[in-house]
Amino acid sequence: MELKFKLYPRGFLFTDFKTDKVPDYYSEKKVLDSFYYYKSNDVDNHYLEDDQYFVIIHGHFTYVEPKKELKRKDLAQYLLSNYKENYSAFLNALDFLAGRYVIIIGNSNDIRFYPDASSTRSVYYTLNNNIVSSHAHFINDVCEHTADEVANNIQAYKINWNHSPYQNIKALTPNLYLDFFKKETKRFFPRSDNKYTHLEENERFELIENMWKNQYAYYFSKFNQFAFSITGGWDSRVSLAMFKDKIDNIDFFTYTTHQKNEEQDKNKNLMLNDGYKVRELLSDVPLNHRFIIAEEVPKKLSDKDREVVFKNIVNKHNTGFLRIYKTFFPGENALHIRSNLHEIGRAIVLPPKNTPNTVERLRSYYINTFNRLNKNDLENYHLDVESFTDQGINDLHLDDETYDYHKMELFYWENRMGRWHSEIMNETDVCFETFSPYNLRAIIDITLSFDFKQRKENYVFAELINRNYPVLNFYGKNEISNLYENNKSLLEQVENQSDSYNDLIKQSRKSSERIQERISGLKKFPFSENQKIKNSLDKIRSMNLENIDIMSEKIKERKDGIERYFNEFTSGNEDEKYMVQVVKQNTLYIDSYISSDIYYAEVKHTFNNEFGLLELVLKGEYHIDYEAWCEILVNDEVVLTQRLSQWDGKNSLNIFNLTPKDTITISLKMEKEVTVNYSNSPKLTVLELNEVRQSKPQSVKITSTSPTADIIHKY
């Protein structure tokens, strides 16, 4: 069945010549008697001419600057007046303009294009003619270009930096504007150090909440159907909390699968986890929700629809779900709420240590990552990755002054989210318009104003949930276990400490049990009894603040008595080894930002007793996206392996028949060619390590309390 997808939906074309190579449903507007603006009839636009100047706001938008009354109908005039007379005020206004749009502004001699905060409305331009468009292939339809040979051979090339599938067709990335005539870009953000850093924390959160809620007040009055993909992760959970007052108006859906995942496929793991966590959440939080079972979705498109979709995009994401989107959301006035952009505020590419804010550090990171992720393509086609990287840094002006903003974070915002994410939206435009409330430069700016540790630990987003819909923090994010289960696991680790911790354990266990009791009580309340829920959560919060204070004091008292088995460990690959300082006591992790080829971390223990056994208690922590395992070696011989994804609680090991200078290696390994750091790395913690004398040899080499451990050398 043909769905009759539109070509270049919600798009535009701006030229200095007339053309008939536009879709039939586009309309034409002549600008200043010299230029032609073509737009699809399924998109908002505001146009104003004034004293030989003009401004076009192409796309949906709303202005949300706090304490400033500016009606939507007056915005075009406000922007144009300030552009001419107070350029600083014009740029400041862009920071508070939410939505998905591009602003085209200027006069007959100087025209500029300003993208929205994350370039969610993609913008492409050609170096060959005066043509700017929403879609790269649209430009090629109007004036044919030569296909880029590199893009044809290395798929990632065409959505990196400002590249496209064609030679001389370039993408405009966030925080840069395009000069129409010169075909040059210039950075307009950041313009100073982060101006929100000095504000009190509560004031920053209030600003985010105010601007977020002002956005949805407008969009929920404009659109009549709302689609929201909810997962087991952070991003959608934050949006759900912020939209709490509107959830009855939203149609939620979750991708999952009924298939087993014996091959440990990452995408299946993610879908299984999403299904599990969302089902748990739905038992307490009623939503208008449906599951989309991946293997049951009719994914085949007609040849015509497929041809249209692949002209709308430069990079395929998930075209197989377009048919189901069109079925579930058939109306012309549907809005899809997306949350992917929240990653910008989570220091994704920064390792958990001081990272130099330099072009050199960014260059090294990009070269290593690009080589690793595109290894197969690069084996078949030669690309000078170093020159490609240097040109990209220059094209995105990341070698310009960026004040106190980290170049690595700007790179992730502008290159990763500004290119990959915008093409996802181009792909789904055939089904619905898209709205990302985080896509406001002022909100992004505020999240970047929190200190590094808070950004790295997702503090900002966890706190937004806690302030707006606190019960959502109970359910695990991208993990099966919830808050109670994680707390219970932590207690099990604490129980392995000496008796001096007994009173600490009791305090913590009481807290854990009372949390679970309160959460269970919440499930009995009717959902409409918001005040009861709020009161109960307030009690939980005050109760735990009290317990935390008690626990903190006891931890402080015993700080000097904590056993430390190692301060550093070895990490590397077949050719390179690095010494790494621990972040969390006695915990191995992998940081591929030290070197892109790192895939293991290990620590060695030399046996000292004359003859005996080594008692080991280990705890594994796996990440849903990455396959990892533990190995135990005696004198470089593997005696035990265990997948972290199969780990259930702690594993107590006894390694027998050891003699002086025997070496026991505890190793964490993971699949190669993935990028992780401490925050998302699988982890292996040594809870206990004791040497015990043996009176006589044992018939077994090693024993394990875990049924999923694979003992390789038992006798």
C-alpha positions in Angstrom: 0.0 0.0 0.0 1.4 3.4 -1.0 1.3 6.0 1.7 1.9 8.9 -0.7 4.6 10.6 1.4 5.4 14.2 0.6 8.7 15.3 -1.0 10.6 17.8 1.2 7.8 18.3 3.8 8.0 21.4 6.0 10.9 22.6 3.8 12.0 25.7 2.0 14.1 26.9 -0.9 15.6 30.5 -1.1 17.3 31.7 -4.3 18.0 34.7 -6.4 16.3 33.2 -9.5 12.9 31.7 -10.3 12.6 27.9 -10.6 9.9 25.4 -11.3 11.8 22.5 -9.7 9.9 22.5 -6.5 7.1 20.2 -5.3 3.6 21.0 -6.4 2.3 21.8 -2.9 5.0 24.6 -2.4 4.1 28.2 -2.7 6.3 31.1 -4.0 7.0 34.4 -2.4 9.0 37.2 -4.0 11.3 39.0 -1.6 12.4 42.6 -2.1 11.7 42.1 -5.9 15.0 40.2 -6.2 14.7 36.9 -4.4 12.4 33.9 -4.3 11.3 32.1 -1.2 9.5 28.7 -1.8 7.9 27.0 1.2 5.8 23.9 1.7 2.2 24.5 2.7 2.4 22.3 5.8 4.7 24.7 7.8 4.3 28.0 9.7 6.1 31.1 8.4 6.1 34.8 9.3 7.2 37.3 6.7 7.8 41.0 7.1 9.3 43.8 4.9 10.3 47.1 6.4 12.5 49.9 4.9 14.3 47.6 2.3 14.9 45.0 5.0 13.0 41.7 5.4 12.7 38.8 7.8 11.3 35.3 7.4 10.7 33.0 10.3 10.3 29.6 8.6 9.0 26.9 10.9 7.1 26.7 14.2 8.3 28.9 17.1 7.3 30.6 20.4 9.1 33.3 22.4 9.6 32.5 26.0 12.0 35.0 27.6 11.0 35.4 31.3 9.5 38.7 32.4 9.2 39.9 28.8 5.8 40.5 27.2 6.2 40.0 23.5 3.3 38.8 21.5 3.9 36.2 18.8 2.6 38.5 16.0 5.1 41.2 17.1 8.1 39.0 17.0 9.1 39.5 13.4 9.1 43.3 13.9 11.1 43.0 17.1 13.7 40.8 15.5 14.0 43.0 12.4 14.2 46.3 14.3 16.9 44.9 16.6 18.8 43.4 13.7 19.1 46.8 12.2 19.6 48.9 15.3 20.8 46.7 18.2 22.5 43.5 17.0 23.3 42.4 20.5 19.6 42.5 21.5 18.8 40.6 18.3 21.2 37.8 19.2 19.9 37.8 22.8 16.3 37.3 21.4 17.4 34.2 19.5 18.5 32.6 22.8 14.8 32.7 23.9 13.2 31.7 20.6 12.0 28.1 21.0 10.8 25.8 18.2 12.1 24.3 15.0 12.9 27.1 12.5 15.3 29.1 10.4 15.4 32.9 10.4 16.3 34.5 7.1 17.0 38.2 7.5 18.7 41.1 5.7 18.5 43.4 2.7 19.5 43.2 -1.0 23.2 43.3 -0.2 23.5 41.2 3.0 21.3 38.2 3.8 21.9 35.9 6.7 20.4 32.5 7.8 20.2 31.8 11.6 19.3 28.2 12.6 17.4 27.3 15.7 19.4 26.2 18.8 20.3 22.8 17.6 19.6 23.1 13.8 16.6 20.9 14.1 15.3 22.6 11.0 18.2 21.5 8.8 19.7 24.1 6.5 21.9 23.4 3.4 23.6 25.7 1.0 25.7 25.4 -2.1 29.0 27.0 -2.9 28.1 27.0 -6.6 25.0 29.3 -6.6 22.9 31.5 -4.4 20.7 28.7 -3.2 19.8 27.7 0.4 17.4 24.9 1.3 16.1 22.7 4.0 17.3 19.6 2.2 20.5 18.7 0.4 18.8 16.8 -2.4 16.5 19.7 -3.0 19.4 21.9 -3.9 20.7 19.2 -6.3 17.2 19.0 -7.9 17.4 22.7 -8.7 21.1 22.7 -9.8 22.8 19.4 -10.3 26.0 18.8 -8.3 28.7 16.1 -8.4 28.2 13.3 -5.9 30.9 13.3 -3.2 33.0 10.1 -3.7 34.0 10.0 0.0 30.4 10.2 1.2 29.6 7.3 -1.1 32.3 5.1 0.5 32.2 6.3 4.1 28.6 6.6 5.4 29.4 8.7 8.4 31.2 11.3 6.3 28.0 13.0 5.1 26.6 13.7 8.5 29.9 14.9 10.0 31.0 18.5 10.2 29.3 20.4 7.4 29.4 17.7 4.7 26.6 16.3 2.6 26.3 13.6 -0.2 27.4 16.2 -2.7 30.5 18.2 -3.4 30.0 21.9 -2.6 26.7 21.4 -0.8 27.3 22.2 2.9 25.2 22.0 6.1 24.7 24.9 8.5 25.4 23.8 12.1 24.1 25.2 15.4 25.5 28.5 16.7 26.7 29.7 13.3 25.0 32.0 10.8 25.4 31.8 7.0 26.2 34.7 4.8 24.1 34.1 1.7 26.3 35.9 -0.8 29.8 35.1 0.6 28.9 31.5 1.3 30.7 31.9 4.6 29.6 31.0 8.2 30.4 32.8 11.4 30.0 31.9 15.0 27.5 33.9 17.0 27.4 31.8 20.2 28.9 31.7 22.7 29.5 35.5 23.0 30.8 35.5 26.6 31.4 33.3 29.6 28.2 31.4 30.7 26.0 34.1 32.2 24.0 31.7 34.4 26.9 30.3 36.4 26.6 33.0 39.1 22.9 32.4 39.7 21.6 30.4 42.7 20.8 26.8 41.8 17.1 27.2 42.6 16.9 30.3 40.3 18.4 28.3 37.5 15.9 25.5 37.9 13.0 28.0 38.1 14.1 29.6 34.8 14.3 26.2 33.0 10.8 25.3 34.3 9.3 28.6 33.4 10.6 28.5 29.8 9.8 24.8 29.4 6.2 25.3 30.5 5.7 28.4 28.5 6.6 26.4 25.4 4.1 23.6 26.0 1.4 26.2 26.8 1.7 27.4 23.3 2.1 24.0 21.5 -0.7 22.4 23.3 -3.0 25.2 22.1 -1.8 24.9 18.5 -1.7 21.1 17.9 -4.5 18.6 18.5 -2.6 15.3 18.6 0.7 14.6 20.5 3.0 11.6 20.1 5.6 10.8 22.7 8.1 7.9 22.7 8.9 6.8 26.2 11.8 4.6 27.0 13.7 3.3 30.0 16.2 6.1 29.9 16.8 9.5 31.3 15.7 11.7 28.4 12.1 10.7 28.0 11.7 10.5 31.8 12.6 14.2 32.1 10.2 15.2 29.5 7.4 13.1 31.1 8.1 14.9 34.4 8.0 18.3 32.8 4.7 17.5 30.9 3.0 16.1 34.0 0.1 18.5 33.7 -0.5 17.5 30.1 -0.1 13.7 30.0 -3.8 13.1 29.5 -3.5 14.8 26.1 -0.5 12.7 24.9 -0.4 9.4 23.1 2.6 7.5 24.5 4.4 4.6 22.8 7.4 2.4 23.4 9.4 0.1 21.1 10.0 -3.3 22.5 10.4 -6.9 21.4 9.1 -10.3 22.4 12.2 -12.0 21.0 14.9 -13.6 23.2 18.3 -12.0 22.9 20.6 -14.9 23.1 23.1 -13.2 20.8 23.2 -10.2 23.1 22.3 -7.7 20.4 22.6 -4.1 21.7 19.4 -2.9 20.1 17.4 -5.8 21.3 18.9 -5.4 24.8 17.8 -1.8 24.7 14.2 -2.6 23.6 13.9 -5.4 26.1 15.0 -3.0 28.9 12.6 -0.3 27.6 9.7 -2.7 27.7 10.5 -3.9 31.2 11.0 -0.5 32.7 8.0 1.1 31.0 5.7 -1.7 32.1 6.9 -1.2 35.7 6.2 2.5 35.4 2.8 2.0 33.8 1.7 0.0 36.8 1.9 3.2 38.9 1.6 6.0 36.4 -1.4 5.7 34.1 -0.7 6.9 30.6 -2.4 6.7 27.2 0.2 4.2 26.0 0.8 1.4 23.5 3.7 -0.9 22.9 5.1 -1.2 19.4 6.5 -4.8 19.0 9.4 -4.4 16.6 9.1 -7.8 14.9 5.4 -7.2 14.3 5.6 -3.8 12.6 4.9 -3.8 8.8 8.0 -2.0 7.7 8.0 -2.4 3.9 7.4 0.8 2.0 6.3 1.1 -1.6 9.0 1.9 -4.1 7.6 5.4 -4.6 7.4 6.1 -0.8 10.9 4.7 -0.3 12.2 7.0 -3.1 10.6 10.0 -1.5 11.9 9.2 2.0 15.5 8.8 0.8 15.4 12.1 -1.0 14.2 13.8 2.2 17.3 12.6 4.2 21.0 12.2 3.8 21.3 9.5 6.4 18.9 6.7 7.2 17.9 6.2 10.8 14.8 4.0 11.2 12.6 4.2 8.1 11.0 0.9 9.0 8.8 2.6 11.6 7.4 5.3 9.2 4.4 3.1 8.2 3.4 2.5 11.8 3.7 6.2 12.6 1.5 7.1 9.7 -1.1 4.5 10.9 -1.1 5.7 14.6 -1.0 9.4 13.8 -2.8 10.0 10.5 -3.8 13.6 11.1 -2.2 16.6 9.6 -1.9 18.4 12.9 0.1 15.9 15.0 3.2 16.9 16.9 5.9 14.4 18.0 7.7 15.4 21.2 11.4 14.3 21.2 13.9 14.3 24.1 17.2 13.2 22.4 18.7 16.6 22.7 19.0 16.4 26.5 22.3 14.6 25.9 23.9 18.0 25.2 23.7 18.8 28.9 25.2 15.6 30.2 28.9 15.9 29.3 28.6 12.8 27.1 32.1 13.1 25.5 34.0 14.3 28.6 35.8 11.6 30.7 35.4 11.8 34.5 38.6 13.8 35.0 40.1 17.1 34.0 40.0 17.3 30.2 42.0 20.1 28.5 39.7 22.6 26.8 41.8 22.8 23.7 41.6 22.2 20.0 44.3 19.6 20.3 42.3 17.5 22.8 39.2 17.7 20.5 41.3 16.8 17.5 42.8 13.8 19.1 39.4 12.6 20.4 37.7 13.0 17.0 40.5 11.3 15.0 40.6 8.3 17.4 36.8 8.0 17.5 36.2 8.4 13.7 39.0 5.8 12.9 37.5 3.3 15.4 33.8 3.7 14.4 34.5 3.7 10.7 37.3 1.1 10.7 35.7 -1.2 8.0 34.9 1.7 5.6 38.4 3.1 6.1 40.0 -0.2 5.2 38.3 -0.1 1.8 38.6 3.6 1.1 41.5 5.9 2.0 40.6 9.2 3.8 43.1 11.5 5.3 41.3 11.6 8.6 43.7 14.1 10.2 43.1 16.7 7.4 39.4 15.9 7.4 39.3 16.7 11.1 41.4 19.9 10.9 39.1 21.2 8.1 36.0 20.3 10.1 37.2 22.1 13.2 37.9 25.1 11.1 34.5 24.9 9.3 32.6 24.8 12.6 34.8 27.6 14.0 35.7 25.5 17.0 39.1 27.0 17.0 37.5 30.4 17.7 37.2 31.9 21.2 34.6 29.8 23.1 35.1 31.4 26.5 34.3 29.1 29.4 32.4 26.6 27.2 34.2 23.3 26.7 35.0 22.8 23.0 34.3 19.0 23.4 30.7 19.8 24.6 30.2 22.4 21.8 31.4 19.8 19.3 28.9 17.3 20.6 26.1 19.9 20.5 26.9 21.2 17.1 28.4 18.2 15.2 26.6 15.2 16.7 23.2 16.6 17.6 23.2 19.3 15.0 23.7 16.8 12.2 22.5 13.4 13.2 19.4 14.6 15.1 18.2 17.0 12.4 18.2 14.2 9.8 16.1 12.0 12.1 13.5 14.8 12.1 13.7 15.1 8.3 13.0 11.3 8.2 9.8 11.5 10.3 8.5 14.8 8.7 6.4 12.7 6.3 4.4 11.6 9.3 4.3 14.5 11.8 6.0 17.8 12.9 8.5 17.5 15.8 9.0 19.6 18.9 12.0 19.4 21.3 11.4 21.6 24.4 15.1 21.4 25.3 15.9 23.0 21.9 16.2 26.5 23.4 19.6 28.0 23.6 18.8 29.6 27.0 17.8 26.2 28.5 20.8 24.5 27.0 23.0 27.3 28.3 21.6 26.9 31.9 22.2 23.2 31.9 25.8 23.8 30.8 26.2 26.3 33.7 26.2 23.6 36.3 29.6 22.3 37.3 31.2 19.4 35.5 30.5 16.8 38.2 26.8 17.7 38.2 26.5 17.5 34.4 28.4 14.2 34.3 26.2 12.6 37.0 22.9 13.8 35.4 22.1 15.9 38.4 20.3 18.6 36.5 17.8 16.2 34.9 17.4 14.1 38.0 16.6 17.2 40.0 14.1 18.4 37.3 12.3 15.1 37.8 12.4 15.4 41.5 11.0 18.9 41.4 8.2 18.1 39.0 7.3 14.4 39.2 9.6 12.8 41.9 8.2 9.3 41.8 9.7 8.9 38.3 13.2 8.9 39.9 12.3 5.6 41.6 12.5 3.5 38.4 15.9 2.6 37.0 17.2 4.4 34.0 18.6 2.2 31.2 18.8 -0.6 33.8 16.5 -3.3 35.1 16.8 -2.5 38.8 14.9 0.3 40.5 16.0 2.6 43.3 15.0 0.2 46.1 16.8 -2.7 44.4 19.9 -0.6 43.8 19.9 0.5 47.4 19.4 -3.2 48.5 22.4 -4.1 46.4 24.5 -1.4 47.9 23.6 -2.7 51.4 24.9 -6.2 50.4 28.2 -4.6 49.5 28.4 -2.8 52.8 27.6 -6.0 54.6 31.0 -7.4 53.4 32.8 -4.8 55.6 33.8 -5.4 59.2 31.5 -5.5 62.2 32.2 -1.9 62.9 29.8 -1.0 60.1 26.8 -2.9 61.7 25.1 0.3 63.0 25.6 1.9 59.5 24.0 -1.1 57.9 21.0 -1.0 60.2 20.4 2.7 59.5 20.6 2.2 55.8 18.4 -0.9 55.8 15.7 0.9 57.8 15.8 3.7 55.2 15.6 1.2 52.3 12.6 -0.7 53.9 10.8 2.6 54.7 11.3 3.8 51.1 9.8 0.6 49.7 6.9 0.8 52.2 6.1 4.4 51.1 6.4 3.6 47.4 4.1 0.6 47.9 1.7 2.9 49.6 1.7 5.3 46.7 0.5 2.6 44.4 -2.7 2.3 46.4 -3.6 6.0 45.9 -6.0 7.0 43.1 -3.9 8.9 40.5 -6.1 12.0 41.0 -5.2 12.4 44.6 -2.1 14.5 43.8 -1.9 16.0 47.3 -1.6 12.6 49.0 1.2 11.7 46.6 2.9 15.0 47.2 2.6 14.6 51.0 3.9 11.1 50.9 6.9 12.0 48.8 7.7 14.9 51.0 7.8 12.5 54.0 10.1 10.2 52.0 12.4 13.0 51.2 12.6 14.3 54.8 13.0 10.8 56.2 15.9 10.1 53.9 17.6 13.4 54.5 17.6 12.5 58.2 19.0 9.0 57.5 21.6 10.4 55.1 22.8 12.7 57.8 23.2 9.8 60.3 24.9 7.6 57.7 27.2 10.4 56.7 28.4 10.9 60.2 29.0 7.2 60.7 30.9 7.0 57.4 33.0 10.0 58.5 33.8 8.2 61.8 35.1 5.1 60.0 36.6 6.7 57.0 40.2 5.8 58.0 39.2 2.2 58.5 38.0 1.4 55.0 40.1 -1.3 53.3 41.6 -0.2 50.0 42.8 -3.1 47.9 44.2 -0.9 45.1 44.6 2.8 44.2 45.3 2.3 40.5 45.0 -0.4 37.8 46.2 -1.3 34.4 44.1 -0.6 31.3 44.9 -1.1 27.6 44.9 -3.4 24.6 47.3 -5.8 23.0 49.9 -3.1 22.2 49.5 -0.4 24.8 49.1 -0.3 28.6 48.2 2.7 30.9 48.1 3.2 34.6 44.7 4.6 35.7 43.7 6.1 39.0 40.6 4.7 40.6 37.5 6.9 40.7 35.5 4.7 43.0 37.3 2.6 45.6 38.4 -0.9 44.4 36.5 -0.5 41.1 37.8 -1.4 37.7 36.3 0.5 34.7 37.3 1.3 31.1 37.9 4.8 29.8 38.4 4.7 26.0 39.0 8.4 25.9 42.5 7.7 27.3 43.1 5.7 24.0 40.4 4.7 21.6 41.5 1.0 21.4 41.3 0.3 25.2 39.1 -2.7 25.9 40.3 -4.1 29.3 41.1 -3.1 32.8 42.9 -5.3 35.3 44.6 -5.4 38.7 47.1 -8.1 39.9 47.6 -9.5 43.4 50.7 -11.5 44.3 50.1 -14.2 46.8 52.2 -13.9 50.0 51.4 -16.9 52.2 53.4 -20.1 52.1 50.4 -22.2 50.9 46.8 -21.3 50.9 43.7 -19.9 49.2 42.5 -16.5 48.2 39.0 -15.4 49.1 37.5 -13.0 46.6 34.2 -11.3 46.7 33.3 -9.4 43.4 30.4 -7.3 42.2 29.7 -6.7 38.5 27.9 -3.7 37.1 26.9 -4.0 33.5 25.6 -1.4 31.0 22.6 -2.2 28.8 24.5 -1.0 25.7 27.8 -2.9 26.1 28.7 -6.5 26.4 31.4 -7.1 29.1 32.7 -9.9 31.2 35.0 -10.7 34.1 38.1 -13.0 33.9 40.1 -14.4 36.7 43.6 -15.6 35.9 46.2 -17.5 37.9 49.7 -17.1 36.6 48.2 -15.8 33.3 46.0 -18.9 32.9 42.3 -18.1 32.7 40.4 -20.1 35.4 37.0 -18.3 35.4 34.9 -16.1 33.2 31.5 -14.5 33.7 29.4 -12.2 31.7 28.3 -9.1 33.6 24.9 -9.1 32.0 24.3 -12.5 33.7 25.6 -11.4 37.1 23.1 -11.7 39.9 24.4 -10.1 43.1 27.9 -10.7 44.4 30.1 -13.6 43.5 32.2 -15.2 46.2 35.3 -17.0 44.9 37.9 -19.3 46.5 41.1 -19.9 44.6 43.0 -22.8 46.2 46.5 -24.3 46.3 48.3 -21.0 45.9 52.0 -20.6 46.7 54.2 -17.6 47.2 54.6 -15.3 44.2 51.6 -16.8 42.4 49.9 -14.0 40.5 46.1 -13.6 40.5 44.7 -11.2 37.9 41.2 -9.7 38.2 40.2 -8.5 34.7 37.3 -6.5 33.3 36.9 -6.9 29.5 34.4 -5.6 27.0 33.8 -5.7 23.3 36.2 -3.6 21.2 35.5 -0.5 19.2 33.0 1.2 21.6 33.4 4.5 23.3 32.9 4.6 27.1 34.2 6.4 30.2 33.5 6.0 33.9 29.9 7.2 33.7 28.7 4.6 31.2 31.4 1.9 31.5 30.7 -1.6 32.8 32.4 -1.9 36.2 33.9 -4.6 38.4 34.4 -4.0 42.1 36.5 -6.0 44.6 34.4 -6.1 47.7 36.7 -8.4 49.7 40.2 -9.9 49.2 41.7 -12.2 51.9 44.6 -14.7 52.0 43.9 -17.8 54.1 46.3 -20.6 55.0 45.5 -24.1 53.8 46.6 -27.2 55.7 46.4 -29.5 52.7 45.9 -29.3 48.9 42.3 -29.2 47.5 41.1 -31.2 44.6 39.5 -28.1 43.0 41.4 -25.1 41.7 38.5 -22.6 42.1 34.9 -22.4 43.4 32.3 -19.8 42.7 28.9 -19.0 44.3 27.5 -17.7 41.0 25.7 -20.3 38.9 26.4 -18.3 35.7 30.2 -18.3 36.2 32.1 -20.4 33.7 34.9 -22.3 35.6 37.5 -23.2 33.0 40.1 -24.9 35.1 38.4 -26.7 38.0 40.8 -29.5 38.7 
